[in-house]
Amino acid sequence: MECSERPCAFLTTRVLIETIAVFDEFERSLLSHVAAEDLGSMDALAQNRLFATKDEELLDGYPEALAISVLTFTDNLEKRYVRSAATMMLCPNGAIRIRPVKSSIVHIR
Protein backbone atom coordinates (compact mmCIF):
# COMPACT_ATOMS: atom_id res chain seq x y z
CA MET A 1 0.00 0.00 0.00
CA GLU A 2 1.37 3.38 -0.99
CA CYS A 3 1.93 5.90 1.78
CA SER A 4 -0.57 8.32 0.20
CA GLU A 5 -3.30 5.63 0.30
CA ARG A 6 -3.05 4.95 4.04
CA PRO A 7 -5.14 7.87 5.32
CA CYS A 8 -7.91 6.90 2.89
CA ALA A 9 -7.74 3.30 4.11
CA PHE A 10 -7.95 4.44 7.74
CA LEU A 11 -10.91 6.71 7.06
CA THR A 12 -12.87 4.13 5.08
CA THR A 13 -12.21 1.58 7.82
CA ARG A 14 -13.44 4.06 10.41
CA VAL A 15 -16.61 4.74 8.40
CA LEU A 16 -17.27 1.01 8.08
CA ILE A 17 -16.84 0.43 11.83
CA GLU A 18 -19.07 3.39 12.68
CA THR A 19 -21.77 2.14 10.31
CA ILE A 20 -21.61 -1.35 11.79
CA ALA A 21 -21.83 0.13 15.30
CA VAL A 22 -24.93 2.21 14.47
CA PHE A 23 -26.73 -0.70 12.79
CA ASP A 24 -25.74 -3.12 15.56
CA GLU A 25 -27.24 -0.82 18.20
CA PHE A 26 -30.35 -0.25 16.06
CA GLU A 27 -30.84 -3.99 15.57
CA ARG A 28 -30.39 -4.78 19.25
CA SER A 29 -32.87 -2.07 20.28
CA LEU A 30 -35.36 -3.00 17.58
CA LEU A 31 -35.30 -6.69 18.47
CA SER A 32 -36.05 -5.94 22.11
CA HIS A 33 -39.06 -3.82 21.05
CA VAL A 34 -40.21 -6.53 18.62
CA ALA A 35 -40.02 -9.14 21.39
CA ALA A 36 -42.15 -6.89 23.59
CA GLU A 37 -44.51 -6.22 20.64
CA ASP A 38 -44.22 -2.49 21.39
CA LEU A 39 -45.03 -0.68 18.14
CA GLY A 40 -44.76 2.75 19.76
CA SER A 41 -41.17 2.12 20.84
CA MET A 42 -40.30 0.70 17.42
CA ASP A 43 -41.66 3.85 15.78
CA ALA A 44 -39.86 6.13 18.25
CA LEU A 45 -36.59 4.31 17.61
CA ALA A 46 -36.95 4.56 13.83
CA GLN A 47 -37.93 8.24 14.05
CA ASN A 48 -34.94 9.01 16.27
CA ARG A 49 -32.46 7.26 14.00
CA LEU A 50 -33.88 8.92 10.88
CA PHE A 51 -34.47 12.45 12.15
CA ALA A 52 -32.14 12.91 15.14
CA THR A 53 -30.60 16.34 15.63
CA LYS A 54 -28.42 18.43 17.93
CA ASP A 55 -30.31 21.65 17.07
CA GLU A 56 -31.33 23.16 20.42
CA GLU A 57 -34.31 25.06 19.00
CA LEU A 58 -35.80 21.91 17.53
CA LEU A 59 -35.03 19.91 20.68
CA ASP A 60 -37.05 22.37 22.78
CA GLY A 61 -40.20 21.11 21.08
CA TYR A 62 -39.06 17.52 20.38
CA PRO A 63 -36.62 16.31 23.09
CA GLU A 64 -36.95 12.71 21.81
CA ALA A 65 -35.13 13.79 18.62
CA LEU A 66 -31.79 14.16 20.43
CA ALA A 67 -29.00 12.66 18.32
CA ILE A 68 -26.69 10.09 19.87
CA SER A 69 -22.99 10.52 19.13
CA VAL A 70 -21.50 7.90 16.84
CA LEU A 71 -18.72 7.54 19.41
CA THR A 72 -21.31 6.25 21.87
CA PHE A 73 -22.28 3.58 19.36
CA THR A 74 -18.65 2.58 18.71
CA ASP A 75 -17.90 2.46 22.45
CA ASN A 76 -20.91 0.16 22.95
CA LEU A 77 -19.77 -2.01 20.03
CA GLU A 78 -16.32 -2.27 21.56
CA LYS A 79 -17.72 -3.24 24.97
CA ARG A 80 -19.78 -6.02 23.37
CA TYR A 81 -17.31 -7.50 20.90
CA VAL A 82 -13.72 -6.32 21.33
CA ARG A 83 -11.46 -7.71 24.03
CA SER A 84 -8.39 -5.60 23.34
CA ALA A 85 -8.43 -2.46 21.28
CA ALA A 86 -5.63 -0.69 19.48
CA THR A 87 -5.21 2.70 17.96
CA MET A 88 -3.41 2.89 14.63
CA MET A 89 -1.16 5.86 14.06
CA LEU A 90 0.54 6.93 10.86
CA CYS A 91 4.12 7.88 11.71
CA PRO A 92 5.97 10.64 9.80
CA ASN A 93 8.15 8.03 8.09
CA GLY A 94 5.06 6.31 6.68
CA ALA A 95 5.09 3.39 9.11
CA ILE A 96 1.94 2.28 10.88
CA ARG A 97 2.22 2.13 14.64
CA ILE A 98 -0.36 0.16 16.58
CA ARG A 99 -0.72 1.22 20.19
CA PRO A 100 -2.89 -0.71 22.65
CA VAL A 101 -5.43 1.46 24.44
CA LYS A 102 -8.13 0.87 26.98
CA SER A 103 -10.97 2.17 24.85
CA SER A 104 -11.91 3.32 21.37
CA ILE A 105 -11.38 1.09 18.38
CA VAL A 106 -11.88 3.82 15.80
CA HIS A 107 -10.40 6.95 17.34
CA ILE A 108 -7.57 7.64 14.93
CA ARG A 109 -5.40 10.42 16.26
N, C-alpha and C positions, 0 to 999 in steps of 0.2 A: 504494500500500500504506500503510495506516495505521501510525503509529508503534508502536502497541501490538501489531501483528501481526508486526513484524520479528523479535523474539526467537523466536517460534514458527517462523517461516520459517527462521531460522538453525539451530535445533535439528532440525527435520525434515530439512533438507539434510544436516546432520552425520550423522544416523542413516542416511540413505540412503547416504552415502559410506562409512560404516563397514560397512554391510551388504554393499555391493558389494566392499569390500576383503576382508572375511572370505570371501565366496563365491569371489572371484577366486583367493585363495590356496588355498582348498580344491580348486577345480577344477584349478589348476596341479599341486598335489601329487598329486591323485587320478589325473590323466592320466599322470603319470610312473610311478606304480605300475601302472596298467593296461597301459602299454606294456611294462613289465617282467614283466607277468603275476604280480605278487606279491600274492596274496590276503591274506597276513598283514599286510603294510604297509597295504593298503587298509582292513582291519578296524581296525588300530591308529589310523589317521588318523580314521576315522569315530567310533571310541570316544572319542578325545581331543576331537574337536569337539563331541560330544554331552554328555560327562560331565566335561569339564575343570574343575579346581578350583584354588583357592589355599589351601585348608585344609591346614595343615602336618601335622596328625594323619593325615589320609587319604593325604597324599603320602608319608608314611613307609612305608606299605605298597604304594603304587601310584605310584611316581615318574613313570611315563609319563602320568599324568593331570594334569600341570602345565598350567595354563591360560596361553595366550599373550595378552598385552595387545592390545587392539584397536588401540592406537597403533602397535604393531609391524606389524600388517596394513596400516594406512593409510600408514605410512612406506614399506613395500614397494610398495604401489600407486602412491604418488607417484614412487618411483624408476623404476618401469616405464613409467608413462604421462604424467607431468606434467613439462613442461620448466621452467616458471616458476610458482611457487606464490605465493599471496597470502593474507593473513589479513584477514578482514573485521571491522571494529570498529564498534560502534554508538556514535556520539558523543552527548554529553549533549543536543545540540540536535536529535537525531533523524536526523542525516545518517549515511550509511554511508561509512566511510573504508576504502579498500582499501590495504593496506600490503604491498609485496613482502617476502617472507622467503625464507630459504634452504631451510627445510624446514617440513613440516606444512601440509597443505591443509585440515585440519578443526579445527585447534586455535583455537577462538574464545576470545579473552581479553577 
